[in-house]
Amino acid sequence: MVRGLQHLAHALILALVVAIPTSALLGCYRDNPCRDPTNDGMCYCPVGGSCRHSCNGSIPNCTLGCAQKNGECGVSCMDDCIALCTGAQTCDVSCGDRCSVSCEWMKDRCTAQVGQSSHVNCEGAASCDVHCLGSCDVHCAAAKCRIRCDNPAECEIDCGVGGGPVSCPDGSRVCGRPC
């Protein structure tokens, strides 16, 4: 009986050693300490940690949870991406269509490149740089934002109280900061 359990334990360890690197190649890659063994598309960064997460097209949804007084956070994914970076030091996001990015009250900077039908919330952020590749809406109340839109007519920008965005010579628009 004990011998059978030892063989089972060795087989399980071998399966994990092979499965973990293989799953990273097929779906998502997460640096330590970013792990969620129950769902390949999710990454929850522990309190105070720094995490990077990336998913390829084989994962239908990709989520980064980095809103627990985290340091440097980042996610790169295809469509239907969620990046929760509220209160982190920095957050770098690159995603396709229908993405939702939360960069409220960032201590340093948030950089987001999003596709069609995406939403970026930068409320209270020290610095938020958004590039919209399609239609998107960006909320920048009480924040310092620069927004670049491939098609400015498809971008909705909310600067909060005090007026709308200022157009800059380089084609970008800003809220709460100079060009």
Backbone as CSV, one residue per row, in Angstrom:
resi,resn,N_x,N_y,N_z,CA_x,CA_y,CA_z,C_x,C_y,C_z
1,MET,0.820,-1.195,0.000,0.000,0.000,0.000,0.864,1.259,0.000
2,VAL,1.892,1.321,0.885,2.762,2.488,0.960,3.518,2.659,-0.347
3,ARG,3.967,1.551,-0.920,4.700,1.596,-2.188,3.816,2.171,-3.303
4,GLY,2.530,1.799,-3.316,1.598,2.317,-4.306,1.390,3.819,-4.153
5,LEU,1.320,4.304,-2.908,1.170,5.735,-2.663,2.419,6.503,-3.088
6,GLN,3.598,5.917,-2.888,4.841,6.572,-3.315,4.865,6.734,-4.827
7,HIS,4.458,5.675,-5.554,4.420,5.763,-7.017,3.404,6.804,-7.474
8,LEU,2.258,6.848,-6.791,1.243,7.841,-7.118,1.766,9.254,-6.869
9,ALA,2.461,9.462,-5.761,3.042,10.768,-5.441,4.076,11.179,-6.480
10,HIS,4.943,10.255,-6.901,5.943,10.568,-7.931,5.272,10.907,-9.256
11,ALA,4.223,10.174,-9.612,3.504,10.445,-10.860,2.844,11.815,-10.821
12,LEU,2.259,12.180,-9.676,1.628,13.483,-9.529,2.645,14.616,-9.636
13,ILE,3.787,14.470,-8.999,4.842,15.490,-9.073,5.327,15.640,-10.503
14,LEU,5.561,14.545,-11.208,5.991,14.597,-12.603,4.942,15.292,-13.469
15,ALA,3.669,14.974,-13.231,2.594,15.609,-14.003,2.579,17.119,-13.784
16,LEU,2.778,17.568,-12.548,2.810,19.006,-12.270,4.019,19.675,-12.902
17,VAL,5.171,19.023,-12.853,6.390,19.592,-13.448,6.212,19.786,-14.948
18,VAL,5.509,18.874,-15.597,5.269,18.987,-17.037,4.115,19.943,-17.326
19,ALA,3.044,19.922,-16.527,1.833,20.697,-16.817,2.014,22.186,-16.624
20,ILE,2.724,22.623,-15.604,2.841,24.062,-15.330,3.544,24.796,-16.459
21,PRO,4.744,24.376,-16.925,5.356,25.094,-18.046,4.541,24.982,-19.330
22,THR,3.889,23.826,-19.565,3.085,23.646,-20.772,1.895,24.591,-20.769
23,SER,1.228,24.753,-19.627,0.071,25.654,-19.589,0.481,27.088,-19.843
24,ALA,1.675,27.474,-19.429,2.155,28.835,-19.679,2.336,29.067,-21.168
25,LEU,2.799,28.060,-21.896,3.000,28.213,-23.336,1.668,28.252,-24.076
26,LEU,0.686,27.513,-23.597,-0.592,27.427,-24.289,-1.537,28.568,-23.979
27,GLY,-1.460,29.167,-22.804,-2.436,30.169,-22.440,-1.844,31.442,-21.891
28,CYS,-1.544,31.454,-20.598,-1.075,32.664,-19.928,0.277,32.435,-19.286
29,TYR,0.976,33.542,-19.080,2.233,33.493,-18.355,2.146,34.456,-17.195
30,ARG,2.497,33.983,-16.013,2.456,34.819,-14.819,3.767,34.638,-14.066
31,ASP,4.446,35.738,-13.806,5.626,35.695,-12.947,5.194,35.396,-11.526
32,ASN,6.100,34.844,-10.744,5.835,34.741,-9.308,5.757,36.148,-8.761
33,PRO,4.982,36.457,-7.811,4.123,35.605,-7.000,2.710,35.489,-7.542
34,CYS,2.509,35.794,-8.791,1.181,35.876,-9.384,0.705,34.492,-9.812
35,ARG,-0.128,33.889,-9.009,-0.615,32.556,-9.329,-2.083,32.406,-8.967
36,ASP,-2.809,31.680,-9.772,-4.152,31.232,-9.459,-4.331,29.909,-10.174
37,PRO,-4.019,28.811,-9.500,-4.056,27.509,-10.169,-5.442,27.076,-10.610
38,THR,-6.494,27.775,-10.167,-7.846,27.365,-10.527,-8.309,27.947,-11.857
39,ASN,-7.605,28.966,-12.363,-8.057,29.602,-13.601,-6.853,30.219,-14.300
40,ASP,-6.525,29.710,-15.469,-5.336,30.149,-16.189,-5.384,31.619,-16.583
41,GLY,-6.556,32.177,-16.786,-6.662,33.556,-17.239,-6.637,34.594,-16.134
42,MET,-6.562,34.180,-14.882,-6.603,35.136,-13.777,-5.270,35.217,-13.051
43,CYS,-4.948,36.428,-12.632,-3.739,36.668,-11.852,-4.104,37.618,-10.736
44,TYR,-3.971,37.177,-9.510,-4.209,38.040,-8.367,-2.892,38.251,-7.650
45,CYS,-2.446,39.476,-7.609,-1.161,39.824,-7.026,-1.332,39.991,-5.515
46,PRO,-0.463,39.371,-4.710,-0.593,39.508,-3.257,-0.320,40.946,-2.795
47,VAL,-0.795,41.283,-1.619,-0.639,42.626,-1.056,0.826,43.057,-1.111
48,GLY,1.057,44.241,-1.697,2.396,44.821,-1.762,3.299,44.252,-2.837
49,GLY,2.871,43.218,-3.548,3.708,42.578,-4.568,3.690,43.325,-5.887
50,SER,4.567,42.900,-6.793,4.600,43.394,-8.168,4.352,42.199,-9.081
51,CYS,3.465,42.355,-10.072,3.078,41.227,-10.906,2.972,41.618,-12.380
52,ARG,3.322,40.673,-13.244,3.134,40.793,-14.695,2.348,39.581,-15.155
53,HIS,1.451,39.799,-16.104,0.552,38.732,-16.556,0.355,38.901,-18.056
54,SER,0.428,37.822,-18.811,0.132,37.932,-20.236,-0.602,36.684,-20.702
55,CYS,-1.568,36.889,-21.589,-2.372,35.797,-22.131,-2.393,35.906,-23.647
56,ASN,-2.391,34.744,-24.308,-2.516,34.755,-25.763,-3.970,34.510,-26.153
57,GLY,-4.235,34.352,-27.421,-5.592,34.244,-27.929,-6.346,32.995,-27.516
58,SER,-5.663,31.985,-26.961,-6.371,30.762,-26.570,-7.148,30.926,-25.265
59,ILE,-6.927,32.033,-24.549,-7.635,32.292,-23.302,-8.707,33.345,-23.584
60,PRO,-9.999,33.007,-23.395,-11.065,33.947,-23.754,-11.120,35.203,-22.893
61,ASN,-10.758,35.108,-21.630,-10.783,36.270,-20.738,-9.492,36.306,-19.940
62,CYS,-8.977,37.497,-19.717,-7.727,37.655,-18.991,-7.941,38.731,-17.932
63,THR,-7.594,38.430,-16.681,-7.818,39.373,-15.594,-6.558,39.541,-14.757
64,LEU,-6.206,40.797,-14.485,-5.120,41.120,-13.560,-5.725,41.832,-12.364
65,GLY,-5.544,41.270,-11.182,-5.985,41.904,-9.945,-4.764,42.422,-9.209
66,CYS,-4.516,43.705,-9.311,-3.302,44.307,-8.755,-3.687,45.591,-8.025
67,ALA,-4.661,45.480,-7.116,-5.215,46.663,-6.457,-5.116,46.555,-4.941
68,GLN,-3.994,46.015,-4.464,-3.804,45.851,-3.035,-2.499,46.507,-2.597
69,LYS,-2.412,47.824,-2.833,-1.196,48.572,-2.519,0.021,47.920,-3.185
70,ASN,-0.163,47.568,-4.470,0.881,46.873,-5.210,1.897,47.831,-5.802
71,GLY,3.045,47.286,-6.199,4.117,48.058,-6.815,3.908,48.173,-8.309
72,GLU,4.741,47.464,-9.084,4.665,47.502,-10.544,3.773,46.375,-11.042
73,CYS,2.766,46.748,-11.840,1.809,45.779,-12.360,1.730,45.916,-13.873
74,GLY,1.429,44.823,-14.542,1.279,44.889,-15.987,0.523,43.695,-16.521
75,VAL,-0.208,43.916,-17.606,-0.924,42.839,-18.269,-0.931,43.092,-19.775
76,SER,-0.771,42.013,-20.528,-0.839,42.051,-21.984,-1.752,40.914,-22.404
77,CYS,-2.824,41.253,-23.124,-3.777,40.213,-23.491,-4.531,40.600,-24.750
78,MET,-5.397,39.708,-25.168,-6.197,39.936,-26.366,-7.479,40.685,-25.968
79,ASP,-8.619,40.231,-26.444,-9.900,40.894,-26.170,-10.440,40.520,-24.785
80,ASP,-11.396,41.313,-24.312,-12.111,41.058,-23.058,-11.175,40.966,-21.853
81,CYS,-10.260,41.887,-21.770,-9.262,41.927,-20.698,-9.744,42.842,-19.570
82,ILE,-9.409,42.480,-18.342,-9.721,43.320,-17.182,-8.428,43.565,-16.420
83,ALA,-8.119,44.833,-16.180,-6.941,45.200,-15.395,-7.400,46.045,-14.221
84,LEU,-7.236,45.518,-13.021,-7.622,46.225,-11.797,-6.347,46.676,-11.100
85,CYS,-5.973,47.928,-11.304,-4.712,48.456,-10.775,-4.921,49.607,-9.795
86,THR,-6.097,49.770,-9.283,-6.415,50.873,-8.385,-5.430,50.949,-7.222
87,GLY,-4.806,52.110,-7.052,-3.902,52.340,-5.931,-2.505,51.758,-6.076
88,ALA,-2.202,51.101,-7.175,-0.858,50.537,-7.381,0.140,51.660,-7.684
89,GLN,1.414,51.330,-7.650,2.455,52.306,-7.991,2.434,52.592,-9.489
90,THR,2.571,51.547,-10.318,2.510,51.684,-11.774,1.674,50.553,-12.354
91,CYS,1.132,50.786,-13.553,0.373,49.757,-14.249,0.533,49.977,-15.753
92,ASP,0.968,48.928,-16.459,1.106,48.968,-17.918,0.143,47.945,-18.503
93,VAL,-0.766,48.410,-19.365,-1.805,47.551,-19.919,-1.781,47.636,-21.438
94,SER,-1.809,46.473,-22.083,-1.941,46.405,-23.537,-2.978,45.331,-23.828
95,CYS,-4.109,45.738,-24.426,-5.155,44.763,-24.686,-5.944,45.125,-25.935
96,GLY,-6.754,44.184,-26.370,-7.554,44.365,-27.574,-8.894,45.015,-27.274
97,ASP,-9.939,44.499,-27.904,-11.276,45.078,-27.809,-11.970,44.725,-26.495
98,ARG,-12.942,45.565,-26.121,-13.818,45.355,-24.956,-13.041,45.159,-23.653
99,CYS,-12.061,46.002,-23.430,-11.262,45.899,-22.206,-11.737,46.908,-21.168
100,SER,-11.497,46.579,-19.923,-11.838,47.455,-18.814,-10.591,47.634,-17.961
101,VAL,-10.147,48.890,-17.832,-8.922,49.199,-17.096,-9.256,50.156,-15.960
102,SER,-8.883,49.779,-14.734,-9.101,50.623,-13.558,-7.757,51.092,-13.033
103,CYS,-7.470,52.365,-13.205,-6.211,52.957,-12.730,-6.488,54.107,-11.757
104,GLU,-7.575,54.015,-11.005,-7.892,55.085,-10.067,-6.818,55.204,-8.996
105,TRP,-6.519,56.463,-8.668,-5.636,56.812,-7.557,-4.276,56.110,-7.637
106,MET,-3.756,55.975,-8.863,-2.412,55.419,-9.067,-1.401,56.381,-8.456
107,LYS,-0.396,55.830,-7.819,0.603,56.665,-7.155,1.612,57.263,-8.131
108,ASP,1.953,56.525,-9.188,2.939,57.009,-10.153,2.303,57.164,-11.525
109,ARG,2.210,56.073,-12.298,1.679,56.211,-13.662,0.903,54.977,-14.099
110,CYS,-0.031,55.218,-15.001,-0.782,54.162,-15.676,-0.622,54.402,-17.172
111,THR,-0.253,53.359,-17.887,-0.146,53.422,-19.341,-1.056,52.343,-19.904
112,ALA,-2.018,52.729,-20.746,-2.974,51.759,-21.279,-3.155,51.937,-22.774
113,GLN,-3.027,50.838,-23.500,-3.360,50.807,-24.920,-4.518,49.839,-25.062
114,VAL,-5.666,50.352,-25.519,-6.887,49.551,-25.571,-7.522,49.625,-26.955
115,GLY,-8.328,48.603,-27.259,-9.005,48.533,-28.549,-10.446,49.004,-28.476
116,GLN,-11.198,48.630,-29.494,-12.599,49.012,-29.697,-13.463,48.699,-28.471
117,SER,-14.374,49.594,-28.140,-15.378,49.424,-27.083,-14.760,49.175,-25.708
118,SER,-13.686,49.877,-25.406,-13.002,49.712,-24.120,-13.281,50.896,-23.196
119,HIS,-13.024,50.666,-21.910,-13.240,51.689,-20.881,-12.001,51.783,-20.006
120,VAL,-11.528,53.017,-19.762,-10.374,53.247,-18.886,-10.784,54.280,-17.841
121,ASN,-10.580,53.949,-16.565,-10.904,54.862,-15.473,-9.606,55.274,-14.789
122,CYS,-9.262,56.550,-14.889,-8.027,57.097,-14.315,-8.304,58.089,-13.189
123,GLU,-9.480,58.058,-12.618,-9.846,59.043,-11.593,-8.770,59.146,-10.512
124,GLY,-8.308,60.370,-10.271,-7.342,60.632,-9.210,-5.922,60.157,-9.482
125,ALA,-5.631,59.685,-10.671,-4.301,59.160,-10.989,-3.276,60.286,-11.130
126,ALA,-2.062,60.039,-10.645,-0.984,61.028,-10.745,-0.580,61.245,-12.198
127,SER,-0.623,60.179,-13.004,-0.294,60.272,-14.427,-0.943,59.098,-15.143
128,CYS,-1.738,59.399,-16.168,-2.431,58.359,-16.923,-2.277,58.661,-18.407
129,ASP,-1.677,57.727,-19.137,-1.437,57.889,-20.575,-2.213,56.792,-21.299
130,VAL,-3.249,57.180,-22.050,-4.142,56.218,-22.693,-4.067,56.378,-24.207
131,HIS,-3.962,55.239,-24.908,-4.013,55.226,-26.369,-5.182,54.338,-26.768
132,CYS,-6.192,54.937,-27.403,-7.374,54.209,-27.852,-7.224,53.889,-29.336
133,LEU,-7.241,52.597,-29.651,-7.118,52.157,-31.043,-8.472,52.129,-31.749
134,GLY,-9.543,52.255,-30.989,-10.905,52.278,-31.526,-11.755,53.124,-30.607
135,SER,-13.066,52.906,-30.646,-13.943,53.679,-29.765,-13.652,53.310,-28.315
136,CYS,-13.636,54.308,-27.458,-13.403,54.045,-26.037,-13.919,55.224,-25.226
137,ASP,-14.050,54.990,-23.912,-14.355,56.110,-23.033,-13.332,56.100,-21.910
138,VAL,-12.902,57.326,-21.572,-11.853,57.521,-20.572,-12.368,58.506,-19.538
139,HIS,-12.285,58.107,-18.272,-12.730,58.945,-17.155,-11.488,59.449,-16.432
140,CYS,-11.320,60.784,-16.360,-10.105,61.387,-15.794,-10.395,62.449,-14.737
141,ALA,-11.444,62.312,-13.970,-11.754,63.296,-12.939,-10.633,63.343,-11.902
142,ALA,-10.212,64.543,-11.535,-9.166,64.766,-10.525,-7.877,64.031,-10.862
143,ALA,-7.578,63.896,-12.156,-6.393,63.155,-12.603,-5.602,63.977,-13.615
144,LYS,-4.384,63.521,-13.877,-3.537,64.105,-14.915,-3.439,63.080,-16.035
145,CYS,-4.158,63.357,-17.145,-4.272,62.377,-18.225,-3.843,62.944,-19.574
146,ARG,-3.285,62.067,-20.396,-3.054,62.336,-21.819,-3.727,61.198,-22.573
147,ILE,-4.598,61.546,-23.539,-5.350,60.550,-24.283,-5.069,60.734,-25.767
148,ARG,-4.665,59.647,-26.402,-4.468,59.628,-27.852,-5.519,58.695,-28.440
149,CYS,-6.237,59.173,-29.446,-7.289,58.371,-30.072,-7.003,58.261,-31.564
150,ASP,-6.982,57.036,-32.072,-6.788,56.867,-33.512,-7.885,57.570,-34.288
151,ASN,-9.099,57.561,-33.760,-10.211,58.307,-34.344,-10.842,59.146,-33.226
152,PRO,-10.411,60.423,-33.083,-10.888,61.255,-31.971,-12.409,61.338,-31.844
153,ALA,-13.142,61.206,-32.942,-14.601,61.283,-32.881,-15.202,60.096,-32.125
154,GLU,-14.468,58.999,-31.996,-14.966,57.795,-31.322,-14.556,57.716,-29.853
155,CYS,-13.859,58.720,-29.353,-13.406,58.710,-27.959,-14.239,59.666,-27.117
156,GLU,-14.737,59.162,-26.004,-15.426,60.010,-25.030,-14.471,60.228,-23.868
157,ILE,-14.227,61.492,-23.551,-13.289,61.824,-22.476,-14.017,62.670,-21.447
158,ASP,-14.000,62.199,-20.198,-14.627,62.917,-19.088,-13.520,63.414,-18.167
159,CYS,-13.326,64.738,-18.142,-12.304,65.344,-17.275,-12.860,65.705,-15.903
160,GLY,-14.120,65.414,-15.650,-14.730,65.786,-14.375,-15.119,67.247,-14.376
161,VAL,-15.214,67.833,-13.190,-15.594,69.240,-13.075,-14.484,70.128,-13.624
162,GLY,-14.858,71.209,-14.225,-13.861,72.143,-14.715,-13.684,72.124,-16.217
163,GLY,-14.545,71.442,-16.932,-14.474,71.510,-18.381,-13.983,70.235,-19.044
164,GLY,-13.927,70.322,-20.364,-13.534,69.172,-21.169,-12.038,69.112,-21.405
165,PRO,-11.614,68.175,-22.207,-10.188,68.011,-22.478,-9.638,69.141,-23.346
166,VAL,-8.345,69.389,-23.200,-7.644,70.392,-24.006,-6.955,69.666,-25.158
167,SER,-7.117,70.179,-26.378,-6.451,69.589,-27.548,-5.022,70.097,-27.642
168,CYS,-4.091,69.183,-27.889,-2.665,69.514,-27.957,-2.184,69.487,-29.409
169,PRO,-1.064,70.179,-29.710,-0.534,70.209,-31.081,-0.183,68.831,-31.639
170,ASP,0.161,67.869,-30.768,0.533,66.528,-31.246,-0.694,65.649,-31.529
171,GLY,-1.915,66.200,-31.372,-3.145,65.440,-31.646,-3.730,64.774,-30.417
172,SER,-2.995,64.759,-29.317,-3.532,64.171,-28.101,-4.442,65.178,-27.398
173,ARG,-5.159,64.712,-26.405,-5.967,65.589,-25.570,-5.583,65.337,-24.118
174,VAL,-5.665,66.371,-23.299,-5.235,66.253,-21.904,-6.310,66.738,-20.937
175,CYS,-6.257,66.189,-19.734,-7.092,66.609,-18.610,-6.176,66.833,-17.423
176,GLY,-6.306,67.983,-16.763,-5.586,68.224,-15.519,-4.090,68.379,-15.630
177,ARG,-3.588,68.578,-16.830,-2.140,68.746,-17.051,-1.909,69.561,-18.302
178,PRO,-0.728,70.139,-18.468,-0.449,70.877,-19.703,-0.119,69.917,-20.856
179,CYS,-0.173,70.454,-22.061,0.200,69.648,-23.231,1.658,69.265,-23.157
